[in-house]
Amino acid sequence: MNTSEESSESDQAGAPVNPSWQHPLGSKVIRFTDLARCGQEIWIEHEGQLYRLRQTRHGKLVLTK
C-alpha cells in the first residue's frame, strides 16, 4: 500500500530514495547527485592527491587528476 509520503520519497523508477544503500554484493552505493548536492562536480582527496569528478552535459562522469 503506497501512501502519499511513500510516493514522495520514491524516485521515478519507484525505488525508495535513499542517499546510500548496501549493494547486494556488499559494496556501498552512493548516488552522484547525493555527493554533489545539486552541483556538477566534487573534489576527492585520495592519498594526498586531488581528483575532480564532474558530470557532463550528457550525464557522463569524468574523473580527472
PQR file of N, CA, C, O and H, with PARSE charges and radii, in Angstrom:
ATOM      1  N   MET A   1       0.844  -1.178   0.000 -0.4000 1.5000
ATOM      2  CA  MET A   1       0.000   0.000   0.000 -0.0000 2.0000
ATOM      3  C   MET A   1       0.884   1.234   0.000  0.5500 1.7000
ATOM      4  O   MET A   1       1.721   1.392   0.889 -0.5500 1.4000
ATOM      5  N   ASN A   2       0.715   2.108  -0.976 -0.4000 1.5000
ATOM      6  CA  ASN A   2       1.507   3.328  -1.078 -0.0000 2.0000
ATOM      7  C   ASN A   2       0.763   4.489  -0.454  0.5500 1.7000
ATOM      8  O   ASN A   2      -0.407   4.726  -0.755 -0.5500 1.4000
ATOM      9  H   ASN A   2       0.035   1.980  -1.698  0.4000 1.0000
ATOM     10  N   THR A   3       1.443   5.205   0.409 -0.4000 1.5000
ATOM     11  CA  THR A   3       0.877   6.437   0.946 -0.0000 2.0000
ATOM     12  C   THR A   3       1.497   7.592   0.198  0.5500 1.7000
ATOM     13  O   THR A   3       2.480   7.413  -0.521 -0.5500 1.4000
ATOM     14  H   THR A   3       2.393   5.013   0.653  0.4000 1.0000
ATOM     15  N   SER A   4       0.936   8.778   0.357 -0.4000 1.5000
ATOM     16  CA  SER A   4       1.497   9.939  -0.329 -0.0000 2.0000
ATOM     17  C   SER A   4       2.915  10.208   0.149  0.5500 1.7000
ATOM     18  O   SER A   4       3.743  10.687  -0.625 -0.5500 1.4000
ATOM     19  H   SER A   4       0.137   8.924   0.941  0.4000 1.0000
ATOM     20  N   GLU A   5       3.212   9.908   1.417 -0.4000 1.5000
ATOM     21  CA  GLU A   5       4.563  10.102   1.926 -0.0000 2.0000
ATOM     22  C   GLU A   5       5.538   9.143   1.254  0.5500 1.7000
ATOM     23  O   GLU A   5       6.646   9.538   0.890 -0.5500 1.4000
ATOM     24  H   GLU A   5       2.539   9.519   2.046  0.4000 1.0000
ATOM     25  N   GLU A   6       5.132   7.882   1.088 -0.4000 1.5000
ATOM     26  CA  GLU A   6       5.991   6.912   0.432 -0.0000 2.0000
ATOM     27  C   GLU A   6       6.231   7.285  -1.014  0.5500 1.7000
ATOM     28  O   GLU A   6       7.360   7.181  -1.494 -0.5500 1.4000
ATOM     29  H   GLU A   6       4.232   7.562   1.385  0.4000 1.0000
ATOM     30  N   SER A   7       5.200   7.718  -1.723 -0.4000 1.5000
ATOM     31  CA  SER A   7       5.369   8.054  -3.129 -0.0000 2.0000
ATOM     32  C   SER A   7       6.211   9.311  -3.304  0.5500 1.7000
ATOM     33  O   SER A   7       6.892   9.451  -4.320 -0.5500 1.4000
ATOM     34  H   SER A   7       4.283   7.802  -1.333  0.4000 1.0000
ATOM     35  N   SER A   8       6.182  10.232  -2.335 -0.4000 1.5000
ATOM     36  CA  SER A   8       7.020  11.421  -2.451 -0.0000 2.0000
ATOM     37  C   SER A   8       8.482  11.095  -2.197  0.5500 1.7000
ATOM     38  O   SER A   8       9.363  11.853  -2.602 -0.5500 1.4000
ATOM     39  H   SER A   8       5.629  10.118  -1.510  0.4000 1.0000
ATOM     40  N   GLU A   9       8.752   9.978  -1.532 -0.4000 1.5000
ATOM     41  CA  GLU A   9      10.123   9.577  -1.261 -0.0000 2.0000
ATOM     42  C   GLU A   9      10.611   8.521  -2.245  0.5500 1.7000
ATOM     43  O   GLU A   9      11.552   7.786  -1.945 -0.5500 1.4000
ATOM     44  H   GLU A   9       8.036   9.362  -1.203  0.4000 1.0000
ATOM     45  N   SER A  10       9.994   8.436  -3.397 -0.4000 1.5000
ATOM     46  CA  SER A  10      10.401   7.474  -4.405 -0.0000 2.0000
ATOM     47  C   SER A  10      10.957   8.207  -5.604  0.5500 1.7000
ATOM     48  O   SER A  10      10.519   9.308  -5.937 -0.5500 1.4000
ATOM     49  H   SER A  10       9.230   9.032  -3.641  0.4000 1.0000
ATOM     50  N   ASP A  11      11.937   7.577  -6.257 -0.4000 1.5000
ATOM     51  CA  ASP A  11      12.427   8.173  -7.490 -0.0000 2.0000
ATOM     52  C   ASP A  11      11.515   7.757  -8.630  0.5500 1.7000
ATOM     53  O   ASP A  11      10.504   7.094  -8.395 -0.5500 1.4000
ATOM     54  H   ASP A  11      12.292   6.683  -5.987  0.4000 1.0000
ATOM     55  N   GLN A  12      11.848   8.129  -9.858 -0.4000 1.5000
ATOM     56  CA  GLN A  12      10.978   7.867 -10.992 -0.0000 2.0000
ATOM     57  C   GLN A  12      10.818   6.382 -11.267  0.5500 1.7000
ATOM     58  O   GLN A  12       9.805   5.973 -11.834 -0.5500 1.4000
ATOM     59  H   GLN A  12      12.670   8.667 -10.048  0.4000 1.0000
ATOM     60  N   ALA A  13      11.785   5.569 -10.881 -0.4000 1.5000
ATOM     61  CA  ALA A  13      11.692   4.133 -11.117 -0.0000 2.0000
ATOM     62  C   ALA A  13      10.868   3.446 -10.040  0.5500 1.7000
ATOM     63  O   ALA A  13      10.599   2.250 -10.147 -0.5500 1.4000
ATOM     64  H   ALA A  13      12.608   5.902 -10.421  0.4000 1.0000
ATOM     65  N   GLY A  14      10.463   4.170  -9.009 -0.4000 1.5000
ATOM     66  CA  GLY A  14       9.646   3.598  -7.961 -0.0000 2.0000
ATOM     67  C   GLY A  14      10.455   3.053  -6.796  0.5500 1.7000
ATOM     68  O   GLY A  14       9.875   2.579  -5.819 -0.5500 1.4000
ATOM     69  H   GLY A  14      10.682   5.142  -8.922  0.4000 1.0000
ATOM     70  N   ALA A  15      11.782   3.107  -6.875 -0.4000 1.5000
ATOM     71  CA  ALA A  15      12.621   2.631  -5.783 -0.0000 2.0000
ATOM     72  C   ALA A  15      12.692   3.705  -4.703  0.5500 1.7000
ATOM     73  O   ALA A  15      12.672   4.896  -5.013 -0.5500 1.4000
ATOM     74  H   ALA A  15      12.253   3.491  -7.669  0.4000 1.0000
ATOM     75  N   PRO A  16      12.773   3.299  -3.450 -0.5600 1.5000
ATOM     76  CA  PRO A  16      12.864   4.291  -2.381  0.2800 2.0000
ATOM     77  C   PRO A  16      14.103   5.167  -2.548  0.5500 1.7000
ATOM     78  O   PRO A  16      15.171   4.695  -2.936 -0.5500 1.4000
ATOM     79  N   VAL A  17      13.934   6.445  -2.247 -0.4000 1.5000
ATOM     80  CA  VAL A  17      15.056   7.370  -2.324 -0.0000 2.0000
ATOM     81  C   VAL A  17      15.851   7.225  -1.039  0.5500 1.7000
ATOM     82  O   VAL A  17      15.315   7.399   0.056 -0.5500 1.4000
ATOM     83  H   VAL A  17      13.065   6.828  -1.931  0.4000 1.0000
ATOM     84  N   ASN A  18      17.118   6.909  -1.174 -0.4000 1.5000
ATOM     85  CA  ASN A  18      17.991   6.703  -0.033 -0.0000 2.0000
ATOM     86  C   ASN A  18      19.385   7.141  -0.455  0.5500 1.7000
ATOM     87  O   ASN A  18      19.916   6.598  -1.423 -0.5500 1.4000
ATOM     88  H   ASN A  18      17.554   6.767  -2.063  0.4000 1.0000
ATOM     89  N   PRO A  19      20.008   8.109   0.238 -0.5600 1.5000
ATOM     90  CA  PRO A  19      21.303   8.610  -0.204  0.2800 2.0000
ATOM     91  C   PRO A  19      22.352   7.522  -0.383  0.5500 1.7000
ATOM     92  O   PRO A  19      23.164   7.600  -1.305 -0.5500 1.4000
ATOM     93  N   SER A  20      22.354   6.531   0.463 -0.4000 1.5000
ATOM     94  CA  SER A  20      23.289   5.429   0.296 -0.0000 2.0000
ATOM     95  C   SER A  20      22.617   4.147   0.768  0.5500 1.7000
ATOM     96  O   SER A  20      21.809   4.156   1.696 -0.5500 1.4000
ATOM     97  H   SER A  20      21.695   6.468   1.213  0.4000 1.0000
ATOM     98  N   TRP A  21      22.962   3.061   0.121 -0.4000 1.5000
ATOM     99  CA  TRP A  21      22.389   1.780   0.491 -0.0000 2.0000
ATOM    100  C   TRP A  21      23.402   0.699   0.194  0.5500 1.7000
ATOM    101  O   TRP A  21      24.395   0.940  -0.493 -0.5500 1.4000
ATOM    102  H   TRP A  21      23.619   3.054  -0.633  0.4000 1.0000
ATOM    103  N   GLN A  22      23.157  -0.483   0.703 -0.4000 1.5000
ATOM    104  CA  GLN A  22      24.076  -1.591   0.536 -0.0000 2.0000
ATOM    105  C   GLN A  22      23.739  -2.345  -0.738  0.5500 1.7000
ATOM    106  O   GLN A  22      22.627  -2.850  -0.892 -0.5500 1.4000
ATOM    107  H   GLN A  22      22.351  -0.679   1.261  0.4000 1.0000
ATOM    108  N   HIS A  23      24.693  -2.421  -1.646 -0.4000 1.5000
ATOM    109  CA  HIS A  23      24.536  -3.175  -2.888 -0.0000 2.0000
ATOM    110  C   HIS A  23      24.456  -4.657  -2.527  0.5500 1.7000
ATOM    111  O   HIS A  23      25.095  -5.090  -1.568 -0.5500 1.4000
ATOM    112  H   HIS A  23      25.597  -2.011  -1.520  0.4000 1.0000
ATOM    113  N   PRO A  24      23.687  -5.439  -3.275 -0.5600 1.5000
ATOM    114  CA  PRO A  24      23.560  -6.861  -2.957  0.2800 2.0000
ATOM    115  C   PRO A  24      24.904  -7.591  -2.836  0.5500 1.7000
ATOM    116  O   PRO A  24      24.992  -8.574  -2.101 -0.5500 1.4000
ATOM    117  N   LEU A  25      25.932  -7.147  -3.523 -0.4000 1.5000
ATOM    118  CA  LEU A  25      27.238  -7.807  -3.449 -0.0000 2.0000
ATOM    119  C   LEU A  25      28.096  -7.275  -2.306  0.5500 1.7000
ATOM    120  O   LEU A  25      29.248  -7.683  -2.158 -0.5500 1.4000
ATOM    121  H   LEU A  25      25.861  -6.348  -4.120  0.4000 1.0000
ATOM    122  N   GLY A  26      27.550  -6.369  -1.495 -0.4000 1.5000
ATOM    123  CA  GLY A  26      28.250  -5.885  -0.320 -0.0000 2.0000
ATOM    124  C   GLY A  26      28.908  -4.527  -0.462  0.5500 1.7000
ATOM    125  O   GLY A  26      29.362  -3.966   0.536 -0.5500 1.4000
ATOM    126  H   GLY A  26      26.614  -6.037  -1.614  0.4000 1.0000
ATOM    127  N   SER A  27      28.977  -3.981  -1.662 -0.4000 1.5000
ATOM    128  CA  SER A  27      29.576  -2.659  -1.858 -0.0000 2.0000
ATOM    129  C   SER A  27      28.560  -1.578  -1.539  0.5500 1.7000
ATOM    130  O   SER A  27      27.373  -1.730  -1.829 -0.5500 1.4000
ATOM    131  H   SER A  27      28.608  -4.436  -2.472  0.4000 1.0000
ATOM    132  N   LYS A  28      29.019  -0.494  -0.946 -0.4000 1.5000
ATOM    133  CA  LYS A  28      28.129   0.623  -0.646 -0.0000 2.0000
ATOM    134  C   LYS A  28      27.932   1.454  -1.906  0.5500 1.7000
ATOM    135  O   LYS A  28      28.897   1.732  -2.618 -0.5500 1.4000
ATOM    136  H   LYS A  28      29.983  -0.371  -0.710  0.4000 1.0000
ATOM    137  N   VAL A  29      26.704   1.853  -2.188 -0.4000 1.5000
ATOM    138  CA  VAL A  29      26.372   2.642  -3.376 -0.0000 2.0000
ATOM    139  C   VAL A  29      25.922   4.027  -2.930  0.5500 1.7000
ATOM    140  O   VAL A  29      25.037   4.163  -2.086 -0.5500 1.4000
ATOM    141  H   VAL A  29      25.920   1.627  -1.609  0.4000 1.0000
ATOM    142  N   ILE A  30      26.546   5.055  -3.510 -0.4000 1.5000
ATOM    143  CA  ILE A  30      26.177   6.441  -3.227 -0.0000 2.0000
ATOM    144  C   ILE A  30      25.912   7.125  -4.555  0.5500 1.7000
ATOM    145  O   ILE A  30      26.758   7.091  -5.448 -0.5500 1.4000
ATOM    146  H   ILE A  30      27.265   4.944  -4.196  0.4000 1.0000
ATOM    147  N   ARG A  31      24.763   7.740  -4.694 -0.4000 1.5000
ATOM    148  CA  ARG A  31      24.417   8.435  -5.935 -0.0000 2.0000
ATOM    149  C   ARG A  31      25.262   9.693  -6.096  0.5500 1.7000
ATOM    150  O   ARG A  31      25.554  10.385  -5.121 -0.5500 1.4000
ATOM    151  H   ARG A  31      24.076   7.768  -3.968  0.4000 1.0000
ATOM    152  N   PHE A  32      25.653   9.985  -7.340 -0.4000 1.5000
ATOM    153  CA  PHE A  32      26.445  11.190  -7.603 -0.0000 2.0000
ATOM    154  C   PHE A  32      25.681  12.436  -7.175  0.5500 1.7000
ATOM    155  O   PHE A  32      26.273  13.371  -6.635 -0.5500 1.4000
ATOM    156  H   PHE A  32      25.416   9.423  -8.132  0.4000 1.0000
ATOM    157  N   THR A  33      24.378  12.457  -7.412 -0.4000 1.5000
ATOM    158  CA  THR A  33      23.586  13.637  -7.046 -0.0000 2.0000
ATOM    159  C   THR A  33      23.618  13.879  -5.540  0.5500 1.7000
ATOM    160  O   THR A  33      23.545  15.025  -5.097 -0.5500 1.4000
ATOM    161  H   THR A  33      23.898  11.698  -7.852  0.4000 1.0000
ATOM    162  N   ASP A  34      23.726  12.811  -4.751 -0.4000 1.5000
ATOM    163  CA  ASP A  34      23.833  12.977  -3.303 -0.0000 2.0000
ATOM    164  C   ASP A  34      25.215  13.502  -2.914  0.5500 1.7000
ATOM    165  O   ASP A  34      25.341  14.286  -1.974 -0.5500 1.4000
ATOM    166  H   ASP A  34      23.785  11.880  -5.111  0.4000 1.0000
ATOM    167  N   LEU A  35      26.233  13.077  -3.627 -0.4000 1.5000
ATOM    168  CA  LEU A  35      27.585  13.577  -3.360 -0.0000 2.0000
ATOM    169  C   LEU A  35      27.729  15.036  -3.765  0.5500 1.7000
ATOM    170  O   LEU A  35      28.281  15.842  -3.015 -0.5500 1.4000
ATOM    171  H   LEU A  35      26.131  12.440  -4.391  0.4000 1.0000
ATOM    172  N   ALA A  36      27.235  15.375  -4.944 -0.4000 1.5000
ATOM    173  CA  ALA A  36      27.417  16.718  -5.493 -0.0000 2.0000
ATOM    174  C   ALA A  36      26.423  17.723  -4.925  0.5500 1.7000
ATOM    175  O   ALA A  36      26.635  18.930  -5.041 -0.5500 1.4000
ATOM    176  H   ALA A  36      26.786  14.721  -5.553  0.4000 1.0000
ATOM    177  N   ARG A  37      25.353  17.250  -4.321 -0.4000 1.5000
ATOM    178  CA  ARG A  37      24.329  18.126  -3.727 -0.0000 2.0000
ATOM    179  C   ARG A  37      23.901  19.234  -4.674  0.5500 1.7000
ATOM    180  O   ARG A  37      24.075  20.417  -4.380 -0.5500 1.4000
ATOM    181  H   ARG A  37      25.181  16.269  -4.227  0.4000 1.0000
ATOM    182  N   CYS A  38      23.349  18.850  -5.796 -0.4000 1.5000
ATOM    183  CA  CYS A  38      22.809  19.755  -6.814 -0.0000 2.0000
ATOM    184  C   CYS A  38      23.886  20.450  -7.640  0.5500 1.7000
ATOM    185  O   CYS A  38      23.559  21.298  -8.471 -0.5500 1.4000
ATOM    186  H   CYS A  38      23.208  17.889  -6.035  0.4000 1.0000
ATOM    187  N   GLY A  39      25.130  20.124  -7.443 -0.4000 1.5000
ATOM    188  CA  GLY A  39      26.202  20.686  -8.253 -0.0000 2.0000
ATOM    189  C   GLY A  39      26.570  19.720  -9.373  0.5500 1.7000
ATOM    190  O   GLY A  39      25.947  18.671  -9.534 -0.5500 1.4000
ATOM    191  H   GLY A  39      25.395  19.435  -6.768  0.4000 1.0000
ATOM    192  N   GLN A  40      27.578  20.084 -10.133 -0.4000 1.5000
ATOM    193  CA  GLN A  40      28.013  19.255 -11.253 -0.0000 2.0000
ATOM    194  C   GLN A  40      29.375  18.615 -11.018  0.5500 1.7000
ATOM    195  O   GLN A  40      29.839  17.831 -11.846 -0.5500 1.4000
ATOM    196  H   GLN A  40      28.084  20.937 -10.002  0.4000 1.0000
ATOM    197  N   GLU A  41      30.024  18.941  -9.890 -0.4000 1.5000
ATOM    198  CA  GLU A  41      31.333  18.355  -9.642 -0.0000 2.0000
ATOM    199  C   GLU A  41      31.620  18.249  -8.158  0.5500 1.7000
ATOM    200  O   GLU A  41      31.046  18.960  -7.334 -0.5500 1.4000
ATOM    201  H   GLU A  41      29.647  19.577  -9.218  0.4000 1.0000
ATOM    202  N   ILE A  42      32.533  17.331  -7.843 -0.4000 1.5000
ATOM    203  CA  ILE A  42      33.047  17.195  -6.483 -0.0000 2.0000
ATOM    204  C   ILE A  42      34.551  16.994  -6.577  0.5500 1.7000
ATOM    205  O   ILE A  42      35.066  16.566  -7.609 -0.5500 1.4000
ATOM    206  H   ILE A  42      33.000  16.753  -8.512  0.4000 1.0000
ATOM    207  N   TRP A  43      35.243  17.304  -5.504 -0.4000 1.5000
ATOM    208  CA  TRP A  43      36.679  17.070  -5.413 -0.0000 2.0000
ATOM    209  C   TRP A  43      36.896  15.937  -4.428  0.5500 1.7000
ATOM    210  O   TRP A  43      36.282  15.900  -3.362 -0.5500 1.4000
ATOM    211  H   TRP A  43      34.824  17.653  -4.666  0.4000 1.0000
ATOM    212  N   ILE A  44      37.774  15.015  -4.793 -0.4000 1.5000
ATOM    213  CA  ILE A  44      38.060  13.844  -3.970 -0.0000 2.0000
ATOM    214  C   ILE A  44      39.545  13.856  -3.633  0.5500 1.7000
ATOM    215  O   ILE A  44      40.388  13.960  -4.523 -0.5500 1.4000
ATOM    216  H   ILE A  44      38.273  15.045  -5.659  0.4000 1.0000
ATOM    217  N   GLU A  45      39.866  13.748  -2.336 -0.4000 1.5000
ATOM    218  CA  GLU A  45      41.260  13.639  -1.915 -0.0000 2.0000
ATOM    219  C   GLU A  45      41.547  12.163  -1.674  0.5500 1.7000
ATOM    220  O   GLU A  45      40.830  11.492  -0.932 -0.5500 1.4000
ATOM    221  H   GLU A  45      39.181  13.664  -1.612  0.4000 1.0000
ATOM    222  N   HIS A  46      42.602  11.667  -2.307 -0.4000 1.5000
ATOM    223  CA  HIS A  46      42.993  10.266  -2.149 -0.0000 2.0000
ATOM    224  C   HIS A  46      44.514  10.192  -2.081  0.5500 1.7000
ATOM    225  O   HIS A  46      45.207  10.545  -3.036 -0.5500 1.4000
ATOM    226  H   HIS A  46      43.185  12.211  -2.910  0.4000 1.0000
ATOM    227  N   GLU A  47      45.022   9.733  -0.948 -0.4000 1.5000
ATOM    228  CA  GLU A  47      46.466   9.582  -0.726 -0.0000 2.0000
ATOM    229  C   GLU A  47      47.240  10.859  -1.060  0.5500 1.7000
ATOM    230  O   GLU A  47      48.291  10.812  -1.699 -0.5500 1.4000
ATOM    231  H   GLU A  47      44.460   9.447  -0.172  0.4000 1.0000
ATOM    232  N   GLY A  48      46.704  11.997  -0.618 -0.4000 1.5000
ATOM    233  CA  GLY A  48      47.374  13.272  -0.803 -0.0000 2.0000
ATOM    234  C   GLY A  48      47.184  13.912  -2.173  0.5500 1.7000
ATOM    235  O   GLY A  48      47.699  15.003  -2.415 -0.5500 1.4000
ATOM    236  H   GLY A  48      45.850  12.034  -0.098  0.4000 1.0000
ATOM    237  N   GLN A  49      46.465  13.265  -3.062 -0.4000 1.5000
ATOM    238  CA  GLN A  49      46.218  13.794  -4.401 -0.0000 2.0000
ATOM    239  C   GLN A  49      44.762  14.243  -4.512  0.5500 1.7000
ATOM    240  O   GLN A  49      43.874  13.630  -3.921 -0.5500 1.4000
ATOM    241  H   GLN A  49      46.047  12.378  -2.866  0.4000 1.0000
ATOM    242  N   LEU A  50      44.521  15.313  -5.270 -0.4000 1.5000
ATOM    243  CA  LEU A  50      43.159  15.787  -5.505 -0.0000 2.0000
ATOM    244  C   LEU A  50      42.682  15.344  -6.878  0.5500 1.7000
ATOM    245  O   LEU A  50      43.408  15.441  -7.867 -0.5500 1.4000
ATOM    246  H   LEU A  50      45.243  15.811  -5.751  0.4000 1.0000
ATOM    247  N   TYR A  51      41.460  14.860  -6.919 -0.4000 1.5000
ATOM    248  CA  TYR A  51      40.820  14.437  -8.158 -0.0000 2.0000
ATOM    249  C   TYR A  51      39.493  15.166  -8.285  0.5500 1.7000
ATOM    250  O   TYR A  51      38.819  15.423  -7.287 -0.5500 1.4000
ATOM    251  H   TYR A  51      40.870  14.781  -6.116  0.4000 1.0000
ATOM    252  N   ARG A  52      39.124  15.495  -9.505 -0.4000 1.5000
ATOM    253  CA  ARG A  52      37.840  16.145  -9.755 -0.0000 2.0000
ATOM    254  C   ARG A  52      36.931  15.156 -10.468  0.5500 1.7000
ATOM    255  O   ARG A  52      37.293  14.597 -11.503 -0.5500 1.4000
ATOM    256  H   ARG A  52      39.672  15.287 -10.315  0.4000 1.0000
ATOM    257  N   LEU A  53      35.751  14.949  -9.906 -0.4000 1.5000
ATOM    258  CA  LEU A  53      34.732  14.110 -10.531 -0.0000 2.0000
ATOM    259  C   LEU A  53      33.599  15.033 -10.939  0.5500 1.7000
ATOM    260  O   LEU A  53      32.966  15.667 -10.094 -0.5500 1.4000
ATOM    261  H   LEU A  53      35.457  15.403  -9.065  0.4000 1.0000
ATOM    262  N   ARG A  54      33.347  15.104 -12.243 -0.4000 1.5000
ATOM    263  CA  ARG A  54      32.299  16.015 -12.717 -0.0000 2.0000
ATOM    264  C   ARG A  54      31.349  15.282 -13.650  0.5500 1.7000
ATOM    265  O   ARG A  54      31.693  14.276 -14.270 -0.5500 1.4000
ATOM    266  H   ARG A  54      33.861  14.589 -12.929  0.4000 1.0000
ATOM    267  N   GLN A  55      30.152  15.822 -13.723 -0.4000 1.5000
ATOM    268  CA  GLN A  55      29.129  15.285 -14.609 -0.0000 2.0000
ATOM    269  C   GLN A  55      29.043  16.174 -15.842  0.5500 1.7000
ATOM    270  O   GLN A  55      28.954  17.397 -15.727 -0.5500 1.4000
ATOM    271  H   GLN A  55      29.873  16.639 -13.219  0.4000 1.0000
ATOM    272  N   THR A  56      29.069  15.557 -17.024 -0.4000 1.5000
ATOM    273  CA  THR A  56      28.998  16.314 -18.271 -0.0000 2.0000
ATOM    274  C   THR A  56      27.552  16.685 -18.584  0.5500 1.7000
ATOM    275  O   THR A  56      26.622  16.253 -17.903 -0.5500 1.4000
ATOM    276  H   THR A  56      29.141  14.564 -17.117  0.4000 1.0000
ATOM    277  N   ARG A  57      27.385  17.493 -19.625 -0.4000 1.5000
ATOM    278  CA  ARG A  57      26.032  17.864 -20.074 -0.0000 2.0000
ATOM    279  C   ARG A  57      25.210  16.648 -20.462  0.5500 1.7000
ATOM    280  O   ARG A  57      23.982  16.664 -20.380 -0.5500 1.4000
ATOM    281  H   ARG A  57      28.141  17.844 -20.178  0.4000 1.0000
ATOM    282  N   HIS A  58      25.894  15.593 -20.885 -0.4000 1.5000
ATOM    283  CA  HIS A  58      25.200  14.391 -21.351 -0.0000 2.0000
ATOM    284  C   HIS A  58      25.039  13.342 -20.253  0.5500 1.7000
ATOM    285  O   HIS A  58      24.606  12.222 -20.522 -0.5500 1.4000
ATOM    286  H   HIS A  58      26.892  15.580 -20.952  0.4000 1.0000
ATOM    287  N   GLY A  59      25.388  13.703 -19.017 -0.4000 1.5000
ATOM    288  CA  GLY A  59      25.185  12.810 -17.889 -0.0000 2.0000
ATOM    289  C   GLY A  59      26.316  11.832 -17.628  0.5500 1.7000
ATOM    290  O   GLY A  59      26.200  10.986 -16.742 -0.5500 1.4000
ATOM    291  H   GLY A  59      25.740  14.613 -18.798  0.4000 1.0000
ATOM    292  N   LYS A  60      27.398  11.925 -18.372 -0.4000 1.5000
ATOM    293  CA  LYS A  60      28.553  11.049 -18.152 -0.0000 2.0000
ATOM    294  C   LYS A  60      29.389  11.606 -17.002  0.5500 1.7000
ATOM    295  O   LYS A  60      29.369  12.807 -16.735 -0.5500 1.4000
ATOM    296  H   LYS A  60      27.493  12.612 -19.092  0.4000 1.0000
ATOM    297  N   LEU A  61      30.123  10.722 -16.325 -0.4000 1.5000
ATOM    298  CA  LEU A  61      31.020  11.147 -15.263 -0.0000 2.0000
ATOM    299  C   LEU A  61      32.457  11.117 -15.765  0.5500 1.7000
ATOM    300  O   LEU A  61      32.873  10.170 -16.432 -0.5500 1.4000
ATOM    301  H   LEU A  61      30.139   9.746 -16.543  0.4000 1.0000
ATOM    302  N   VAL A  62      33.214  12.171 -15.434 -0.4000 1.5000
ATOM    303  CA  VAL A  62      34.610  12.279 -15.842 -0.0000 2.0000
ATOM    304  C   VAL A  62      35.446  12.510 -14.587  0.5500 1.7000
ATOM    305  O   VAL A  62      35.188  13.438 -13.821 -0.5500 1.4000
ATOM    306  H   VAL A  62      32.876  12.940 -14.891  0.4000 1.0000
ATOM    307  N   LEU A  63      36.451  11.656 -14.383 -0.4000 1.5000
ATOM    308  CA  LEU A  63      37.367  11.787 -13.256 -0.0000 2.0000
ATOM    309  C   LEU A  63      38.711  12.256 -13.788  0.5500 1.7000
ATOM    310  O   LEU A  63      39.306  11.600 -14.643 -0.5500 1.4000
ATOM    311  H   LEU A  63      36.661  10.901 -15.005  0.4000 1.0000
ATOM    312  N   THR A  64      39.197  13.397 -13.284 -0.4000 1.5000
ATOM    313  CA  THR A  64      40.491  13.923 -13.723 -0.0000 2.0000
ATOM    314  C   THR A  64      41.356  14.217 -12.515  0.5500 1.7000
ATOM    315  O   THR A  64      40.858  14.512 -11.429 -0.5500 1.4000
ATOM    316  H   THR A  64      38.713  13.930 -12.589  0.4000 1.0000
ATOM    317  N   LYS A  65      42.662  14.131 -12.724 -0.4000 1.5000
ATOM    318  CA  LYS A  65      43.622  14.392 -11.663 -0.0000 2.0000
ATOM    319  C   LYS A  65      44.024  15.847 -11.687  0.5500 1.7000
ATOM    320  O   LYS A  65      44.834  16.278 -10.866 -0.5500 1.4000
ATOM    321  H   LYS A  65      43.066  13.892 -13.606  0.4000 1.0000
TER
END
